[in-house]
């Protein structure tokens, strides 16, 4: 059997951990920084920080095109260098306007880098271990998501120094850049420069139903992550449990990726996805049906287990439907569909909360999760089986 943990794959995973650690180190503390240093109001904080998400979303289809059309290593280093450099911008941003500009622009290299780095990870994996390797790859950002916010908050509580955190993020991102610079890639065929421009160069139309299906799951998680804290406080009386909830989600993500590695190795992509949908659907239903501490934290574990199985299964499926000079586009397609789902969750979730209340909103979320699972069973699974390509 071909070697999974080859040096290039390990380097790409380490670089991915670095980029997400640098990102999540600051994420929970930026609202506090804007409030304390610039006197920003809650609505202003939301406006300033939302720009990052918007530019990350907009950049992904173009980054997929660039990764497929130009030398992948060069694109990877370009995006990582930009991502690294923007951390220095936080150190010199002396006004809320300048900070907002830096933060908004920073989203573009982040969105592009996540596409480029994961595409390179696929390239350095042997085809016989690709399914399994993609599943393990996600562990690097799951670990960063579990460790970085806690680390950032602990450092701030000890020092009260935001600039120290900006410097630390800059250094960690620089380490990731240095690691990725040592990755060796074989030359791959690029999208022909004479090929006619089409929508398919920015969105993998062969995998459109997979992308549409992922929107359902992104929607559910978008509502959950944005309205959980208020619901927990108002409906359950849990005031300090949001951080613990997402820590348990992270544990579930990590455990399920380890659990699912054998079935991914054996090519059981649809089975992995179905098991994940069973876990996560049970979690969302439990979240609504069992409104107490036990149901609250158990649902976190089940949702984490479910998403940790769904994500690598869907990513492997959409990669299996793309030619090797479309892997960047396939990656960006799935990431964009998740982002669209998250965005719809924030937008529609707000209206649902306003007009129906939190309990009814999360009931709709559970129904959306059931709908996504039903769509997969009835249509997406067969769609994938008909359109998958031979491994290369």
N, C-alpha and C positions, 0 to 999 in steps of 0.2 A: 504494500500500500504506500502511496506517495506521502511525503512528509507534510503535515499540516503546519506545524510551528516552525516554519523556515525563518531565517533572519529578517528578510524583508517584511514578512507578515507581522512579526513581532514589533518591528520598528514602526510600521503604520499604525498598529494598535496603540503603541506608546504615544505617538504623536496625536492620535485621536483623543486619548485620555487627557493629554496636555491642553488641547484646544477647549474641550468641554470643562475641564477643571478651571481654566482661566476664566471662562464664561460664567460658570455657576458660582465661583468665588465671590463675584460682585453682585450677582442678580438679586439676592434677598436684601442687600444693604443699600442699593441705589435709591430707593424711595426715601430712606432715612437721610442719606447724603444730600439729596436735593432739598429736603425739608430743612435740615439743620444749616446747610451752607448758603442756600439761596432763598430760604423762606418760601419755597414753592407750596402751593395749595394742592389738595388731593387731585383735582381735575387737571391742574398743570402737570403734576407728576405723571399721571396717566398719559397725557398728550406727549410729553417728552419721551417716555419710555416706549410708547407704542410704535414710534418711527422705526426702531430697530427691527421689529417683527415685520413691518411692511416692506422694508428694503430687502430683508432676508428672503421673503416670499417672492418678491419681484425678480431677484437676482438668480434664483435657482434654475428656471428654464434656460436662461442665457448661459449660465455656467455649464449646464449639461451639454449644450451645443458646443461651447468652447473646449470642453474636455474631450469631446469626440472629434472635433475638427482640427485641433492643434496638439502638439506634443504634451502628453498628460503630465509628465514630470515638470515641465516648464510651467504649465498652468497651475499645478499643485503648489510649486514654490512661489509663484506670483501671488496667488490668493492667500497663502500662509503669511507671506511677508507683509501684505496689507493688513491682515487680521492682527498681526503682531504690532505693527506700527501705530494702529489706532489706539492702543492702550496708552501710549505716550500722550495722546491727545487729551485724555482725562486729567492728566497731571497739570496741563497748562490751560485748561478751560477755566477762565476766570469769571464767566458769567453764565447764567442759565441758558441764554440763547446759544452761546458757543458750545456749551455742553450738549445741548439738544442737537446741534448740527453734527458734532463728533459722534454722538450716540447713534443718530439716524444713519449716517454714512457707514458706521461700523457694521451695521446689519448686513450690508452687501457682501463684504468678504467672508463674513461668518456663513451666510447661506451658500456662497460659492464653494467655500472650503469644505463644508460638510459633504457636498456632492463630489468634489475632486478627491478627497481623502478616501471616501468609501469606494469610489470607482477604482482607485489604485489598489485598495485592499483586495478587490475582486480580481484584478489583473495578476497579483502576485500569488494568488491561491492556485494550487493544482486543480484542474477541473474535477477530478474524482473526489476532492475534499471541499469543493466550493460551498455546497449547501451548509455543511457543518461549520465551515470557517466564517461564513456570513453571520451565522447565529452567534458564534463566539465574539465576533468583532463588536457587536453591540454591547458586550460586557464592559468595554472600555469607557463608553459614555455613561452607562448605568452606574458604574463605580464612581465616576466623577460626579454624577448627579447626587449620589448618596453621601460622598465625602466633602465636596467643596463647600456647599452652603454652611455646613456645621463648622468647618475649618474657618471660613470667613467670619462668621458670627463670633466664634471663640477669640480670634485675633482682635476683632474690634472691641470686644468686651474687655480684653486685657490691655489694649493700647489706646483705644478711642481715636485711632489714626487712620483715616480713609486713604491718605496718600500712600501709606505703607501697603495697603491692599492693592492699590493701583500698580505699585512697583512689583508686588508679588505676581499679579496677573501678567504683567509685562514679561517678567523673568520666566514664568512657566510657559507662556506662549512662545518665547524665544527658544526655550529648550525643545519644544515640539517642532519648531521650524528647523532647528539644527538636526534633530533626529530624522525628519523627513528628507533632508538634503542628502542623506547617506543611502536612501533607498535606491536600488537598481531595478530598472524596468526594461523588459524586452520591447522592441519596437512592435507596435500594433498597427494594422491598417486604419487610416483615418477616413473620415467622411470625405469623399472626393470634392475638391474645390470647384469642380465643374458641375457637380450635382445640382439640380434645380432646387431653389429654396422652397421649402414647404413647411407646413405646421408640424409635420412629423419630425423635423430636426430639433424642435423645442419641446415636444410632447409625444411620448410613445403611443401613437394611436392604436397600435396592435394590442396594447394593454389597457385600453380605456375603461373597460368594465372593472378591472382590478382597482384602478385609480378611483372610480366612482364608489366602489365598495368601501375603500379605505376612508372616504369622506365620512361615512356613517360612524366609524370608530373614532375618528378625530373629533367629530362633533360632540360625542359623548364625553370624551376626555376634556374637551375645551370647556364645556359647562362645568364639569367637576372641578377643574383646577382653578377656575375663576370665581366660582360662587360657593365653594366648599366652606371657607372660613366663616362667612356670614351665616350660612345655613347651620353650621355646627354650633355656633354661638346662640342663634335665635331659636332653633328647633330642638337641639339636643343639650344645650347648656355646656358644651365643650369649648372652652376658651383658649386652651393652649395646645390642642391636639392636632392642629393642621400640619405642623412640621413633622410630628410623629407619623401622621397618616401617610405623607409622601415618602417618609423614610421606609415605612413598611411596603409601600408600592415599589420602591427601589429594590428592596430585598426580594420581593416577588419577581421582579423583572430579572434579577440576577439568577435566582434559583431556577426559574423556568427555562432560561437559556441553557443552563447546565443540564437540566432534565431533558430538554428537547434535542440535544446534540446528536444522540444516537439515531433518532428517527430522521433527522435532517441528513445525516451521513448516508442513510439508506434510501434517501430520495422521497420520503413520506411527507411531502410539502402540504398537501391538502389535509392530511390527517393532523399534522401539527396545527394548522390553521383552525380546524374544527375543534380540537381540544382547547385551544386558546379561547375561542368564542364561547365554549361551554363554561370555562372558568370565569371569564369577564362578564358574561351575561348573568351568571349566578351572583357575581359580586355586585353588579348594578341593581339587580332585583333585591338582594339582601340589604343594600344601602337604604332603600326606600321602605322595605317591609319590616325591617328590624331596627327601629329607631332608638337604639341605645348604644352604650360604649362597645359592647361585644360585637354587635352587627356592624358598627362603624369601622372598627379596626380589622375585623375579619374580611369585610368587603374590600378594604385596601389591599390586603394580601391577595385576594382572588383576582382583583382587577390587575394587579402587577403581574401575577402568574399568567393571566390571559394575554395581556399586551406583549409580554415577553415571548410568547409562542406565536402570536399573530404576526408581529413585525418581521422577524426573520423569514417566516414562511412566505409572506406576501412579497418581500424583497427578493427572495430566491425565485419566486414565480415570475415576477416581472422581468428579472434578469434573464430567466430561461426563455422569455418571449422576445428577447432583443438579440440582434447580432452583436459581435464583440466591439464593433465601432459605434454601437448605440448604447453602451452601458452607462455612460454619463447621463444621457437623456432618460434612460429607464430609472436611474437613481433619482434624478430631479423630479420625474413625473410622480413617483410615490411620495417623495417629501412634500411636493406642492399639494398633492391631494390631502395629505395629513394636515398641512398648514391651512388649507381651505376649510377643512372640517373644524379645526380649532377656531378659526375666525368666525365661522357660522355659529359655533357653540357660544362664543362670547356675545355675538350680536343677537341671535335668536333667543339665547338663554336670558339675556337682559329683559327682552319683551315678555317672555314667559314668566319670569320672576315677578315682573311688575303687575301682570294681569291675572296670574293664576296662583302665585305664591310658590315658595321653595319646594314644598312636598310634591305638588302637582308637576313642577318643573322636572324634578328628578324622576318622577314616574314617566314622563315623556322621554327622558334620557334612557331609562330602562327599555322602553318600547322601541326607541331608535336602535339600541344595541341588538334587540331581538330582530328588528327589521334588517339590520346589516348581516346578521347570521343567516336569516332566511334567504336573503339575496345571494349569499355565497353558495348555499346548498342548492338552490333552485336554478341558478344561472351562472355564477362566476366560476364555480368549480369546473363545469363542462366547458366553459369558454376557455379556461386555461389549458385543459387537456387537449383541446382541438388546436390551439395556437402555439404550444410550446415548441421550441426548436431543439435540435440535437446539441448536446454539450460540446463545447470547443475549448 
